[in-house]
Structures are given as C-alpha cells and as structure tokens.
C-alpha cells in the first residue's frame, strides 16, 4: 500500500479572499517541502473554512485506504465549533501540528495585517481546545516546521499511523493451535479484531503439507539461489535446506493467497512435516512477514506491524524470546534467542545456514536454520498481552551488545542486551506488568511510536525506562487498572 497523509489547514472567511489565497499557497508550499523529508507524502487537501468542508474531507479520508492519517494546522484563527462534526466522525489518526509559517517575529514588518494573517499561536489553541473537549485521541507536535527535530517527530508519528493502518488490515494464519498449557499466548480473538482489526484464523497443518507436496523442484532451485546469495551455507546436508525451501514456498503461497501478513505454528503439531520450519520462517520474516512460535499469534501480528513501521516499510524488528541471564555483578545481560526462528535483519555479519539436531518437536531431519550474532544498538522489546477485558502493550528500553561469550555450541541466532533500568529491576518490572516471554525486538521503532500506536488504537501502554522503579510501576498499574475499568 502506498500510504500518504493529508494536510488540512484551518481558517475562516473573516479575513478576506487575499488572506485565504496566501494561506492556501503557504500550505501547499509547506506540504511540498515536508514531503521531501518525511517518510510518506504529505498532501495539502483544503483550507477549511466551514463545517461542511471539514466534514467532507474527513469523510473522504475515512474511506480512502491510502490515507493513513490527517495533520491539521490553523494558519489563522479557525473557530472550533465548525470542527465538531468532522472531528467527531474522524476514524483516522490525527496529528495537530502547532506551528507557524514564519520562524521569527519580524520587527519592522509586524502590524495588524501581519497579526491577522499569522495567528497560528491563537488559532492552534482554539483548535486544541475542541480536541480536548471532544476527548479525541491526537498527537500534538509543536515547533517550527523547518526544524529537523520537529520533522523527525512528525515522521515518527507517521510511521505509527502506518502501523495502525497495517493493524486494521492484519490477517494472521495459524497452523495448528497454541502450545499446550501455555497461558500468555492465548487471547480473545474477537476483542482483538474489534480493537485492532486483526483477523486471526486457523488452517490445518495438513493443508500446508498438501501445498508443500505440490511445490516443484524448479521453485526450490530458485529459492536455493536466493539463499546462496544472502547466506553462507555451512552444512553438507543440502537436502535439509531444500526441504526448508519447500516449506517456505508453501507457507508463502498460502499466506499470499489468503492475504495474510503473519503466521504462527507450534512444534507440537508438525504432522506430515519432516522439519520444524526454521530457515523457512527466518527468510519469510526477512521479507516482512510476521511470525510467532508456539502458536503465539499476537507476537506474529506485532512483528509484521512493527516491521511495516520501520525503515523502508520492512525495518529491523524481529520475533524474540528471553532465554537466559548472565547475573555476574557488573555484567548483567539477557540472552535472547529461539529454537530456530530469529529474523536475520538484526545480524551483525553474514548469517550461516547450519543443520543441527533439535530434540523438541516431531523432526525427522535436523532442521536447517540461520545462525548469527545480533548487532549492537539501542532498541526496545514489546509484548502485547490480554488482560481480560482489555489489551496491554508493555515496552522496555534495552541496549543490544556484542555477546560477551562466543557460545560455540549454541547453534541458533542470538541477541544479547542490557535492560533498563537494570537487568534485575527490569525483570521485576516486566513480570509485575505481566509481560510475555515472547516479544518483538526492534532497532527501528521507538517507544514514542509504540505509545502513539497504542493511543491510535485505544489500548493501554506501559513503558519501562531507565527511571522506572518497581514501586512506581505498581502504583501506575494500579491507577491504570482503575481507569481502564471505568472507560
């Protein structure tokens, strides 16, 4: 989908046609200049002067799938009662951009004509009141429109809005059910579809096996060439790799046929398959599909959504699981990995295709998988959980590091990180909030963007930062629980 955003500028007839022409020309200029630096085009739509103009552009935005959100600004004073109907009906993310065309107050030029034309400081406060009065979710960004920091914030909000748009159209394909007896991977699929837009349904593993059996040797040959171009082959069990190529081709065909962007499976239900999809799942994630192990459809969808929010529409976001800790004083780290399925987008060097025995599951052959170390950098991990009656997204700031140990006998992809505010306090906070063992780790998406995403979709957001304490988090969670029960 080629997403764009609409620029709707507020004014009124009071100032005469010449002022309105100037406002329109400036708005067109600003949209054009901003589009050159923002991640998505900003399209100037209208200088809105009446209730009908505002309502009409909102209705048009609501039903245009390519419009991911609207950005409003009041160049002059724009009486807010005429915005009520439009804002009440708005179903797209809304950013109120409080800016002005000129950066400085011109000492010699300023007079009453200048004041009438350039009164965004006046108009944006009236506009802000009606947003607050209607209790309408919105992002407020203030600053000069040419400042880099302001443009970065608008761009970040745009990516969150695209994440909301992707969420509204998300379809998840489940192969089999959840891993038996696991609680956190369960959830209310009806509530998730009503709240987030996700369609989560199940296909039999036998359906997948049937498609796998129809994959041709030519299709496998073509995918093998792609593997060779992107990864080093470090095994002589080529038939095992070819089997993963067969699995990947079949999964992709089924996903694309049904319009699904994410999938889950479980090692407890591989009937008719010779290997748990390892390399197959990893390479599909590298192409932007979401994945969740053990039937975790929530993390599968979140992986796809956060990938779409990242750089170039397929950023460095990946399915992850906390596996074990290093608890030596001064060297406290978390080691994240999974049995086979970690996306290579985070690899610090060229990944290797290896085959190794996997004792868990119904594997007749040693599954092929990509093995690599994750790159260094600031990141976040997020977990979407079902609290019974509402959804909660937990986000923690982390710092990924080069693994402090080579771990030569661990044949999986792995990422090591330091958690905020510290490993042990972070673990206590994560567990207190109910965070899952499965997460999405992202180097591209920020905590602010995930907060915006939650606001757009009206779900709870919990952020664990360098300043978080267990006591403060418990207090915030208690108040949040009361507030969400009242909503």
C-alpha positions in Angstrom: 0.0 0.0 0.0 1.3 3.4 -0.9 0.3 5.4 2.1 0.0 9.2 2.3 -1.1 11.8 4.8 -3.5 14.7 4.3 -2.8 18.3 5.4 -5.9 20.1 6.4 -5.5 23.8 7.3 -8.0 25.8 9.3 -9.0 29.4 8.6 -12.3 31.4 8.1 -13.8 34.0 5.7 -13.4 36.9 8.2 -10.0 38.0 6.7 -11.0 38.2 3.1 -10.0 36.3 -0.1 -6.4 37.6 -0.3 -5.6 36.1 3.1 -7.2 32.8 2.2 -5.2 32.7 -1.1 -2.0 33.3 0.9 -2.9 30.6 3.4 -3.5 28.1 0.7 -0.3 28.9 -1.2 1.7 28.6 2.0 0.0 25.4 3.0 0.8 24.0 -0.5 4.4 25.0 -0.1 4.8 23.5 3.3 3.3 20.2 2.3 5.6 20.0 -0.7 8.7 20.8 1.3 7.8 18.5 4.1 7.1 15.7 1.7 10.7 15.8 0.6 12.0 14.8 4.0 9.2 12.9 5.6 8.8 9.1 5.2 5.4 9.5 3.5 3.9 12.2 1.3 2.0 15.0 2.9 -0.8 16.1 0.6 -2.4 19.5 1.0 -6.1 19.0 0.7 -8.0 22.1 1.7 -8.0 25.3 3.6 -11.2 24.5 5.7 -13.5 27.5 6.4 -16.8 25.8 7.1 -18.3 22.8 8.9 -19.2 21.2 5.6 -15.7 21.5 4.2 -14.2 19.9 7.3 -16.9 17.1 7.3 -16.4 16.4 3.6 -12.6 16.0 3.8 -12.9 13.8 6.9 -15.5 11.5 5.2 -13.2 11.3 2.2 -10.2 10.4 4.4 -12.1 7.8 6.3 -12.9 5.8 3.1 -9.6 6.3 1.4 -7.4 3.3 2.2 -4.3 5.1 1.1 -4.8 7.9 3.6 -3.1 6.8 6.9 -3.9 9.9 8.8 -4.5 13.7 8.8 -2.4 16.5 10.0 -4.2 19.8 10.9 -2.9 23.3 11.4 -4.6 26.6 11.9 -2.7 29.3 10.0 -5.3 31.9 11.2 -7.9 31.7 13.8 -10.3 28.9 12.9 -13.4 28.8 15.1 -13.5 25.4 16.6 -17.3 24.8 16.6 -17.1 24.2 12.9 -14.7 21.3 13.5 -17.0 19.4 15.8 -18.9 17.3 13.3 -15.8 16.4 11.3 -13.6 15.5 14.3 -16.4 13.5 15.9 -16.6 11.4 12.7 -12.8 11.1 12.1 -11.7 7.4 12.1 -8.1 8.0 11.0 -5.1 9.0 13.3 -4.9 12.7 13.9 -1.8 14.9 14.4 -2.4 18.5 15.5 0.7 20.4 14.2 1.1 23.6 16.2 3.5 25.6 14.0 3.6 28.9 12.0 4.8 29.8 8.6 7.4 32.3 9.8 10.1 31.4 12.3 10.7 34.8 13.8 8.6 37.9 14.7 9.6 40.5 12.0 10.4 43.7 14.0 9.8 46.1 11.1 7.1 44.3 9.2 4.8 43.4 12.0 1.5 45.3 12.0 -2.2 44.4 12.4 -2.4 42.9 8.9 0.5 40.6 9.7 -1.1 39.7 13.0 -4.4 38.8 11.3 -2.7 36.6 8.8 -0.1 35.0 11.1 -2.0 34.0 14.2 -1.4 30.3 14.5 -0.5 30.8 18.1 -4.1 32.0 18.5 -5.8 29.5 16.2 -4.0 26.4 17.3 -5.1 26.9 20.9 -8.7 27.2 19.8 -8.2 24.1 17.7 -6.6 22.3 20.7 -9.5 23.1 22.9 -12.0 21.3 20.7 -9.8 18.2 20.5 -9.6 18.1 24.3 -13.3 18.9 24.7 -14.2 16.0 22.4 -11.7 13.8 24.1 -10.4 12.8 20.7 -7.1 10.9 20.6 -4.5 13.0 18.9 -0.8 13.7 18.7 0.2 17.3 19.4 3.5 18.4 17.9 4.7 22.0 18.4 7.6 23.7 16.8 8.9 25.4 13.6 8.0 23.4 10.5 11.5 23.6 9.1 13.3 22.4 12.2 14.8 18.9 11.8 13.7 17.7 15.3 10.1 18.7 14.5 10.2 16.9 11.2 11.6 13.8 12.8 8.7 13.7 15.3 6.2 14.1 12.5 7.9 11.3 10.6 7.8 9.1 13.7 4.1 9.7 14.2 3.5 8.9 10.5 5.2 5.5 11.0 3.0 4.8 14.0 -0.1 5.7 11.9 1.0 3.4 9.2 1.4 0.7 11.9 -2.2 1.4 12.8 -3.3 1.1 9.2 -1.5 -2.2 8.8 -3.0 -3.4 12.0 -6.5 -2.6 10.7 -5.9 -4.9 7.8 -3.9 -7.6 9.5 -4.7 -11.2 8.8 -2.9 -14.0 10.8 -2.7 -17.6 9.6 -2.3 -20.1 12.4 -1.0 -23.5 11.6 -2.4 -25.6 14.4 -3.2 -24.3 17.9 -1.1 -22.8 20.7 1.5 -24.9 22.6 -0.4 -27.0 25.1 -1.0 -25.5 28.6 0.7 -22.1 27.8 -1.3 -19.1 29.1 0.2 -16.0 27.7 -0.1 -17.0 24.1 -3.9 -17.3 24.5 -6.2 -14.3 23.9 -9.6 -13.0 22.9 -9.6 -13.0 19.1 -12.9 -11.3 18.9 -11.7 -8.4 21.1 -8.5 -8.2 19.1 -10.4 -8.0 15.8 -12.8 -5.4 17.2 -10.0 -3.3 18.8 -7.0 -3.8 16.5 -8.6 -5.0 13.3 -6.8 -8.4 13.3 -8.4 -11.4 11.6 -6.9 -14.5 13.3 -7.9 -17.9 11.9 -6.6 -21.4 11.8 -5.5 -23.6 8.9 -4.8 -27.3 9.3 -1.2 -28.5 9.1 -2.4 -31.0 6.6 -3.4 -28.1 4.3 0.1 -26.9 4.4 1.6 -30.3 3.8 -0.7 -30.6 0.7 0.7 -27.4 -0.7 4.2 -28.4 0.2 3.8 -31.6 -1.8 2.9 -29.6 -4.9 6.0 -27.3 -4.7 8.2 -28.0 -7.8 11.9 -28.7 -7.9 12.2 -25.6 -10.1 10.7 -23.4 -7.3 13.0 -25.0 -4.8 16.0 -24.4 -7.1 15.1 -20.7 -7.4 14.8 -20.2 -3.7 18.1 -22.0 -3.1 19.8 -19.5 -5.3 18.4 -16.7 -3.1 19.7 -18.5 0.0 23.2 -18.8 -1.6 23.1 -15.1 -2.5 22.3 -14.0 1.1 23.7 -16.6 3.4 26.8 -18.8 3.8 26.0 -22.5 3.5 27.8 -24.3 6.4 26.4 -27.8 6.1 26.6 -30.6 3.6 23.0 -31.6 4.3 21.7 -29.8 1.2 18.5 -31.9 1.1 17.6 -30.5 4.6 18.0 -26.9 3.2 15.9 -27.8 0.2 13.2 -29.1 2.5 13.1 -25.7 4.2 12.8 -24.1 0.8 9.8 -26.3 0.1 8.3 -25.3 3.4 8.9 -21.6 2.8 7.5 -21.7 -0.7 4.3 -23.4 0.5 3.8 -21.1 3.5 4.3 -18.0 1.4 1.8 -19.3 -1.2 -0.8 -19.9 1.5 -0.2 -16.5 3.2 -0.4 -14.6 -0.1 -3.5 -16.5 -1.3 -5.3 -15.5 1.9 -3.9 -12.0 2.2 -2.1 -12.8 5.5 1.0 -11.0 6.6 1.8 -13.1 9.7 1.7 -16.7 10.7 2.2 -18.9 13.7 2.9 -22.6 14.3 3.9 -25.0 17.1 6.5 -27.8 17.3 3.7 -29.9 18.9 1.8 -30.0 15.6 4.0 -30.9 12.7 2.1 -33.9 11.5 3.2 -34.8 8.0 6.3 -32.5 8.1 9.9 -33.6 8.4 11.3 -30.4 10.0 10.1 -27.5 12.1 10.3 -24.5 9.7 13.5 -22.7 10.8 15.3 -21.2 7.8 11.9 -21.0 6.2 10.4 -18.9 8.9 13.5 -16.7 9.2 13.7 -15.9 5.5 9.9 -15.2 5.4 10.4 -12.7 8.2 13.3 -11.1 6.3 10.7 -10.4 3.6 8.4 -8.6 6.0 6.1 -11.4 7.2 5.4 -11.7 10.9 6.0 -14.9 12.9 5.1 -16.3 16.3 6.4 -19.6 17.7 4.3 -22.0 19.9 1.1 -20.7 18.3 1.7 -17.1 19.6 -0.5 -15.2 17.1 -0.2 -11.9 19.0 3.5 -11.7 18.6 3.3 -12.8 15.0 1.0 -9.9 14.2 3.0 -7.4 16.2 6.2 -8.5 14.3 4.6 -7.8 11.0 3.2 -4.4 12.1 6.4 -3.2 13.6 8.4 -4.3 10.5 6.0 -2.2 8.5 6.6 0.8 10.8 10.4 0.5 10.3 12.8 1.9 7.8 11.6 1.4 4.2 8.4 -0.4 5.3 10.4 -3.6 6.4 12.5 -2.4 9.3 14.7 -4.3 11.8 12.0 -5.8 14.0 12.0 -9.4 15.0 10.4 -12.2 16.9 12.4 -12.8 20.1 12.3 -14.7 23.4 14.2 -14.2 26.6 16.1 -17.4 27.2 18.7 -17.0 29.9 20.6 -14.4 32.0 24.1 -13.6 32.9 23.9 -12.5 36.5 27.6 -11.7 37.3 27.8 -8.4 39.1 28.6 -5.6 36.6 28.0 -8.0 33.7 24.2 -8.4 33.8 22.8 -9.3 30.4 19.8 -11.1 28.9 20.4 -13.6 26.1 17.6 -13.7 23.6 17.1 -16.4 21.0 14.7 -19.0 19.9 14.9 -22.6 18.9 15.3 -21.7 15.2 13.3 -18.6 14.3 15.1 -15.3 14.6 14.9 -12.9 11.7 18.3 -12.2 10.1 17.5 -8.4 9.8 19.4 -7.9 13.0 22.6 -9.9 12.1 25.9 -8.3 12.8 27.6 -10.3 10.0 26.5 -12.5 7.1 24.4 -15.4 8.6 25.3 -19.1 8.1 22.9 -21.9 7.2 23.6 -24.8 9.5 21.8 -28.0 10.3 21.7 -29.4 13.9 19.6 -31.9 15.8 16.5 -30.5 17.5 15.1 -32.7 20.2 11.9 -30.7 20.6 9.1 -31.5 18.2 8.5 -34.1 15.5 11.6 -33.6 13.4 12.6 -36.5 11.2 15.6 -34.5 9.8 17.9 -32.0 11.5 16.3 -28.6 10.8 18.3 -26.1 8.8 18.4 -22.7 10.4 20.3 -19.4 10.2 23.0 -18.9 12.9 24.4 -15.4 13.7 25.0 -12.9 16.4 22.8 -9.8 16.6 24.1 -6.3 16.1 24.8 -3.7 18.7 22.5 -0.7 19.2 19.7 0.9 21.2 16.4 -1.0 20.9 13.1 -1.8 22.5 11.2 -5.0 23.3 7.5 -5.1 23.3 4.8 -7.6 24.5 1.1 -7.4 23.8 -0.9 -9.2 26.4 -4.6 -9.9 27.0 -5.5 -8.7 30.5 -9.1 -9.9 30.3 -11.3 -7.1 29.1 -8.5 -5.0 27.6 -5.2 -5.3 25.9 -1.9 -4.0 27.3 1.3 -3.3 25.4 4.5 -3.4 27.5 7.6 -1.7 26.1 11.1 -1.8 27.6 14.1 0.2 26.6 17.2 -2.0 26.0 20.8 -1.7 24.7 21.9 -4.6 22.4 25.6 -5.5 22.7 28.0 -7.9 21.1 27.6 -11.2 23.0 30.2 -11.3 25.8 30.7 -15.1 25.2 31.2 -16.9 21.9 28.9 -19.8 22.8 30.3 -22.1 20.1 27.9 -25.0 21.0 24.7 -22.9 20.7 23.6 -23.4 17.1 20.9 -20.6 17.0 20.7 -16.9 16.2 21.1 -14.9 19.3 21.0 -11.3 20.6 22.4 -10.1 23.9 21.3 -6.9 25.7 21.3 -4.8 28.8 17.8 -3.9 30.0 16.7 -0.7 31.6 16.8 0.3 34.4 18.9 -2.8 35.2 18.5 -6.4 34.5 17.0 -7.5 37.8 14.8 -4.4 38.3 13.8 -4.6 34.6 12.8 -8.3 35.1 10.8 -7.5 38.2 9.0 -4.7 36.4 8.4 -6.9 33.3 6.9 -9.7 35.4 4.9 -7.3 37.5 3.3 -5.9 34.4 2.6 -9.4 33.0 5.0 -9.3 30.1 5.3 -12.4 28.0 8.4 -14.5 27.3 7.8 -13.8 23.6 8.5 -10.3 22.4 9.2 -8.2 19.4 12.6 -6.7 19.5 13.1 -3.6 17.3 16.1 -1.4 16.5 14.0 0.9 14.3 10.7 1.5 16.1 10.8 3.8 19.1 8.9 3.7 22.4 7.2 7.0 21.5 6.0 5.5 18.2 4.6 2.5 20.1 2.9 4.8 22.6 1.3 6.7 19.7 0.3 3.4 18.1 -1.5 2.4 21.3 -3.2 5.8 21.6 -4.5 5.4 18.0 -6.0 2.0 18.7 -7.1 2.8 22.3 -5.1 0.3 24.3 -3.0 0.5 27.4 0.7 1.4 27.1 3.3 0.6 29.8 6.8 1.8 29.4 9.8 0.5 31.4 12.6 3.1 31.2 15.9 4.0 33.0 13.8 5.8 35.6 11.2 3.1 36.3 11.1 1.5 39.8 9.0 -1.4 40.8 7.2 0.8 43.3 6.3 3.5 40.8 5.2 0.9 38.2 3.0 -0.9 40.8 1.4 2.5 41.6 0.9 3.3 37.9 -0.5 -0.1 37.1 -3.0 0.1 40.0 -4.3 3.5 38.8 -4.3 2.4 35.2 -6.3 -0.7 36.1 -9.0 1.5 37.7 -9.0 4.0 34.8 -9.4 1.3 32.2 -12.2 -0.4 34.1 -14.1 2.9 34.1 -13.6 3.5 30.4 
